[in-house]
């Protein structure tokens, strides 16, 4: 289908979205012009990939998908040096690379790049636009798709739009929300929760130069864009198309639930947000159909499915699976999989067009946003459980083997989040500190069992750079005044290339275990989007199991979240199964034992 045909098929829906948002479709014609412009500017290589992906729209659901997230500077230094590291990524089996924000940002107050100065320009500390284009080209040649964050909710306060607004330019003042007094801001505050009540209280910041209050949901130096102004929407769609033409194939929509504001509401997950995400999907499917949308929706599970849209009018292609990530860690600390089962069942009930990026760790913290109603139904006190979890993963208890730190602790609500690398959170650091081989052995089992849980779930797995070599917490950030106040820097450390090039001992065990999981997924069609995925109960609340079926083929992934040998029994399982991890043959229906923190991928034997 040609671009002209795709555009013609979408015109009426695009105009309808503008009418729904603004009462008029006048500004839609400005967007149409930009769509034609960016399509004409698109290089032949990307247009060829567009045609390929139009014929294989489920490419991102294949069993060979494996993601890796990293900071460019911490992994390689800059974009040119990262290009030279592609052989390492290819050897690891990476097909999806998520680079943390690298567009132009303020020198200091930049929230790790989420305060953007220019959506069209690579920050000089990482290189140039040419470097980015050359990198995306090299990645494509090696079968790797690039993911970048698209910060939809806000810009930096030093973005050219914000600077022009401060100078009195009425056109650009319309790009933000300014108020001369506190009347309207105070009305918003009545129903609009605070994102960071301790570090950035309130949702408005006073600008002395303008003598006005500015809507600023996250940090004072991040000004919320005003999407009730259609000019903002058109400009942001143009920014996305420009990045797609530079070779970005996956857009991580940062903080997308927040982008539309309405008095008397929480200003989250509003209907208008879904119109905008749907519009972005349409625009990219017309101009750059090789690109997909990944939503960062850190919300209650009941809010998640809406961000996929419907099969007829889809929105995001994939979502970050924050809920499962949190429940994996909760189950590990409590040695209780009941919450994990309940959450998995809810997520696996999503419609077939819904897919996830599953992970244990990323650049961010572990926010203990468990389903409180679900907890209460299981006799769990939500606040007491949350306190237990972040104290456990901080190593506060004598029995705790985990070594992490708190992030954003609120003494009033007792809320807090947790930071740390996977290896340190799983106990490797504690074992090394005590020179205890048995502790290290158990920690490695936890690490790989947790990865096995992620790899088994619906969607595709994503590793956090450094986890594949067991990188530990880096406490040196506490000596840097520019980083010391953000404990997330504990797991934001430089990649250790000396270790990576000479893996041995326990680090090699982690890498070998992850590579085995990679190989199993890549070479087994039961991990493709065609397979049915469901939970399966093993009559033991310390054991978690995922079943994958495709025709007569059957695979059962079983994980023991306990520090003891546990037994499991799976009803209706008839015949013999071979464990793809160890090669052992079992009959699951008869019951069997699983070692502490053990995991099995049981494949039904044919014949």
N, C-alpha and C positions, 0 to 999 in steps of 0.2 A: 504494500500500500504506500503510495507516494505521500510526500509531505503535504501537498495541496489537498489530497483526498482526506488525510488525517485532520488537517485544519478545518476543512469544510464540514466534516462530520462532527466537529467539536464546537463550532461557532455558536450554535443556539444554546448549548449548555453553559458555555462561558458567559454569554450575555445574560442568561438566567441567573447565574451566580452573582454577577454585578448588580442585577436588579434586586436580588434578595438581600444583598449587603448594603446597597446604597440607594435603592429606589430608582436607579437609572442605569442603563448600560452604555452611557456615553463614553466612559473611560475605557470600556472594553476595546474600542477601536484603536486606542493607543497601544494596548497590549498586543493586539493582532499585528500592528506594524513592527513591534519589537520581535515578535515571534518569527516573522518573515525575515527580518534583518539577521537574527542570530542563526537561523537555519541556513541562510545564504553564506554566512561567515564560517560555517562548520566545515572542518577539513574532510577530505575524502576518506581518510582512514577511519574516522569516527562514524561517518555515514555508512561505511561498510559494516562496522560493528552494529550500528542501528539495525541494518537489514538482517543481520545474523540473529540478533536478539528478538526481533519481531517474529522470527520463525521458531524461536525457542524462549518463550516468555517465562518459563520456569527455571531458567539457568541458575538462579541464585538459590534454588531449593535442592540442587543435586547433592549426592552423597560425597562428592569430592570437595565441597565447600568447607574451608577452614579459615577462620579469621585471626588476625593479630592486631592488637591496638598498641600504639606507642607514641612517645614524644620524639619528633625528628631529631632535636638537638641531643637528647639523652641517649638515643640509639646510635646516631651516626655523626652528629654535628650540624650538618645542613643537608639540603636536598641533593646536592651533587654527590656528597659522600654517601648519602643513603642509596643513591643509584648504584654505587659500587658494591653495596651490600645485598643486592637482589639475589645473587647466588645462594646466600644463607637462607633467605626467605623461601626460595624455590626448593631447597633441600629439605626444609622443615615442612613443606607441603602447603604453604600459604597460597590462598587464591583470592583473599580479600584483606586489604591492608587499610586500617583506620589510623590516620595520622591526626594527632591532636591539633587544635587550631594553629594555623600558620599564616593567616592573613594579617595585614598591617594592624598593629596594636600599640597602645601607649607603652612607654619604656617600663613604668613601674605598675601603676594601678591598672592591671589588664585581666585579672581573674584567670590566669593561665591561657589567655588568648580569647576568652569569651566576651571581652570588651573590644569590639572591632572598630578600627579607625577607617578602614576602607575595604569594602567587600570585593574589590576588583584587583587588589594588589597584595602580593606576597610580602611578608615582613622581611626587611633586609637582613635580619639576623639569620634567616633560613635560606636566603637566596633571592632569586628573581622569578618573574612570571615565566621566563624562558626556561629556567631550571625546573619549574613545576611541570611545564608542558613536556619537556624532555624526559622527566621522571615517569609521568603517566604513560608516555609512549613505550618506555622500556619495561614498565610493569605489564602493560598489555601484551607485549611480545613474549612475556613469561607467564601468561595466563593469570595475572593478578589484577584485580579491580581496586581502584583507589576510592576510599571513603573519606570525606571531609565533613566537618561540622558546618552546618548552615545555621547561624545564630539569628533566628527569626524574631525574637521578642524585643531585642534592644540593640543599640549601638553604644560605643563609648561616648563619654561626654566631650571627647575631643574629635569625634567624627566631623567631617566637613559640614554635614547637615546640621549638627548640633552647634558648631562654631558659627555658622551663618545665622542660625536661629538666635544665638546670643547677641549677634550684632544687630538684630532687629529685622531681619529678612522675614516678612510675613509668610512667604511661601514655605520656607523651611520651618517656621514656627508651627506650621500645620502638621509637621512630621512627628511632633511630640505632643505631650499634654501638659500645658502650663496653667497655673492658677495664681491669681494675685493675692488671694487670702486663703484661709484654711477651711472655708465653708464646704466646698465640694470634696477636698481631700479628707476631711473628717467624716463625711458621709461614706466615702469609699472605705475608710478604715473600720467602719462598723461591721462590715461583712467580708472584708478582704483579708485573709490570713497573712501573716508575715512569713517570709521564706527563711530568713536568718534572724530570728528575734534577738539573739545575743550580739552577733557581730555586725548586723545591719538592720536595726529595728525600724519599723514603719515602712510604708510604701512610697513615701515622698521625700524629696530632698530640697532644701532651700538653695537657690542660686542667687548669690549676692549681686552679681553683675546685672542680672535681669530684674532682680527684686521680685522673683516669682518662685512658686513651688513647682517641682518637676516630678512627674510620675516615674518612680524608679523602684521596681519590684525587688530586684536582687541587691546590687550594691550601689552606693551613691554615684559612682562614676559610670554606671550603666543606665542610660535613659531609655525607657520603654518607647517603642515605636507606636504611632497612633494609626492603627489599621482602619479606623473609621474614616480615614482620609484615603480615597482610592489611589491617589498619587503614590502613597507609600507602598501599597500592594503592587502596583505596576513596576515601581523601581526595584522592589525585592524580587519579583519574578524575573526581571532583566538580569539581576545579579546572579540568580541561580542559572539562567541560561548561559551567561558568560563563563561561569565556572565549569558547566558541562562541556563547553567548547574548549576548555583547557584540559579536559580529560577526566574530570571527576565523574565517577560512575555510580557512587552511592552518596546520597545526601543525608547526613544525620541531622534531623530537625531538632535543634536544641530548644528545650523549654517550650515546646509547641503548645501545650495546654494553656499557656498564659497569654497568648498573643491578642486576645480580644477582651476589652474591658467594658463593663456595664454596671452602672450604679445599682446597688441593692442585691448584688450577686457576689459570689466568691471570686469572680473574674478568672475562673478556671473551667476548662472543658465546656465552654459555651458553644451553642449551635454554630455560631459564626466561625469558630475555629475550624470546624469540619468543612465548611464551605471553602475556606482558604486552602486547607490541605488538599481537598479534592481538586481545586483549581491548579495547584502546583503539579499534581499528578497529571492532569490533562495537558498542561503546558509542556512538561517534559516528554510525555508520550508523543506529542506532536513534533517537537523540535529535536529531542535527544532521547529516543526510545530505548537506548541501551542503558539509560540511567534509572535508578530506583530510589525510593524514599525509605529511610529508616527513622522511625519515631522514637524520640527519647521521652517517654511518658511515665514519669515517676509518680504514679497515681494509684489509688485503690484499684484492685483487679477489676471491679465492676465497671470502671471507666475505660478499660483497655480496648475491649473489642470494637468499640465505636471508632477507634482510630484506624482500623483496617477498612472502614467503610463497608459497603455491601458488595456482593459479587457483581452486581450490575453497575454500581458506582463506587469502585474501590478508592481508597485513600492511600495509606502507607502500605508498602509491600511487606515490610518486616518491622518488628518492634524489638527494642531492648527488653530482655526477659528479666527485669529487675525483681519481680515477685519470686520467681524460682530461685534466683541467686540468694536472696535473703533467707528463704526457707531452707536451702541447702545448708547454710551456715548455722541456722537455728537448730536444725536436726542434729548437726555434728556436735554442737555444744551440749544439747539436752539428751542425746542418744534416744531420741523419740521422733519417729517419722510420721506421727499422726497428722500434724499440721502440713507437713510436706506432701503427704498423700492427698489431703483435701484440696490444697492449692493446685497440685498437679492435675487432679481430676477436673477442677474448674477450668484451667488453662487448656486442657486437651478437649474440652467441649466446644471451644471456639470453632467457627465454621472452617471448612477446608481451605479457603483462600488465605487464612491467617497463618503466619509463620513467624518464627522468633530467631533472634540471635542470643544464644545461651552462653553464659560465662560465669566464672567464679569471682574474678577481680577485673577492675578496669582502672582508669585514672582517678576515679572518684572514691568516695567512702562507701561503707555498707550502712545504709540507713535502715533502721529496724522498723520498717513500715509493714508489720505483719497484720493480717486481717483480725481485728480485735473481736468481732462477733464470732468468728470461727474459733478463736482462742477460748472465749467464754463458753462456747458450746462443748468444748473438750475439758472444761473445768480448769482452764489456765487463766491466771490473773494477768492481763496484758501488760500493765505497768511493771509488776514484779518480774515478769518474764523478760521484758526489755532490759531492765536494770541488770538482771542476771546475765544476759547475753553480752552487753557491752563491758561488764566487769570481767566476765570469763575471758573474753578475747583481749582484754588488757592485762591478763595474768594476775588479777587481783586475788584470786582464790588460790590457796595452797595446792589444791588438786588440779589447777589449770595448767596446761602445757602450752597454751597459746601466748604469743607475744605481739600485742598490737598497742594502739593508742586511741584515746578518745578524740572525737572531732565534734565541735559545735555543742558542747555540753551546756544545757540550760538548767541552772540550779532550781528554778521555780517549777518547771514541768517535769524535771528529772529526765528529760529527753537527751539523747546523745547518739552519735554514730561511731563507727569503728573504722580504723585504718590499719594497714599492714599488707605485706606481700602474702601470697598464698602459702609459701613455705614457712614463713614465720608464724602465721596464724594457725598453721597445722601442727606446729610444735618442733620443727627442725631446729630453729634457733635455740629453744630451750634445751633440747638434747645436746647440742654442741656446747652450750654454756656449761653443762654439767658433765661433759665428756662421757656421756652415757649412750653406748651403742644401742641398747634396747629401746631407749626413748627415741633415738634417731630412726630406728627401724619402724617403730609405730607411727612416727610422724610421716615417713615416706608412704606408708600404707594409707594414711588419711588423705594425703595430697593426691595420690593416684585414684583412690576411691571417689573422691570428690570430682575429679576430672571425668571419671567413668560415668558418674551421674549426669554431668553436663552433656557428654557426648551421646548419651542414650536418648535425650529428650527430643521432642519435635522441633525442627528447625536445624540450624547449624551452629557448631561451637566456635567460640572466639577466645583465644588466649591473650593474656596480658604479657607484653614483652618482659622477659626476664623470668617468668614463671616456668618456662620450658627448661631453664637451667637451674632452677631452685634459688633464684636471687633472694637474699634476705633483706630485712629492714635496714634502711640507711639513716642512722641517727645524726649524721653530720649536719643535716638541715638546721638543727637547733642552734648551731654556731653562726648561722647566716642571718643577720638582722632582716633581710628582705624575704626570708622564707620561714623564719622561726615561728611565726604566729599561725601558720597553716600546717596542722599535723598531717595532712594528706601528702605532704612532701616526704613522709616516712617511706612511702612506696613509690615515690617519683624520683628514682635515682638513675645514675648513668648505667647503661648496659655494660657489663663486664666482659669485654671481648677476650681477655686473657683466659678467663674461665671457660667461655663458650668454645674456644679453639682447642682446649685441652680438658675436656670433660672426663672426670673420673670419680670413683667412689659413689657416694649417695647422689651426687648431682647427675651422674650418668644414669643411675637407676630411674630418676625422674624423667630424664629425656627419653630413655628407652621405653618407659611405660607410656609416655605421651605419643611417641612415634608408633607404638603398637596400636594404640587406639585410633590414630590417624589412618593407619593401614587397614584396619578392620572396617572402618566407616567407608573409606574410599573404594574398597573392593567388594562391598556387599550392598546389593540393591535394596535390602531391607532398611537401609538408612536413607533411601531416596524419598522424595515427596509422594511417591505412589503408595508407600506402606501405611497401614493403619497403625496408630500409636495410642496406647492406653495404659493405665496403671493396672497392676495385678497384685492382689494381696497374698502375702505368704504366711498368714496366721502368726505374725510376729511384728510388734510395733517398733522394733529396732531395725527392721529390714525394709528396704524400699525396692520396688521392682517396676520396671517398664517393659511392656510387651509390644513387639513390632511384628506385624503379619502382612504378608503379600501373597495372595493365592494360597497355595499349600505350604508356603515357607513360613517359618515361625522362629522368632528369636526372643529370649527372655533375658533382660539385663537385671541382675540382682546385686544390690549393694548393702553391706552390713555397716550400719552407723554406730555400732557398739564396740567397746574395747574388749569384748569377750566373744568367744565362739558362740554363734547363734544358730538355731535350727530354723528351717523354713519348709513350708509345704504348700504346693500350688495345685489347687483342685483342677481336675479336668485335663491335666497335662498327661498325655499318654505317649509312650514310646521313649526312645533314647535321645538325649541331647548331648552335643559336644561343646565343651567350654572353649570358646575361641581364644581365651586368654592363656589357659594352661594346657589345653588339649585333652583334658579328662572327659570321660563319658559318664553322664548321670541320667537318672530317671527322676525328674523333678516331682512327678506326682507321688512318689514314695517318700518324699521328704529328704532333706540332706542338711549338712552342717556347713557354715561359712565361717572362716577364720576372722579374728578381730579386724575390722575395717577392710575386709576382703570384698572382692567384686568378681562377678562372673558374667560373661556374655554367652548364654546357652543357646546354641543353634540346633534346631531339630534335625536329626539325621534322616536323610531320605531313604526310602526303601524299607 
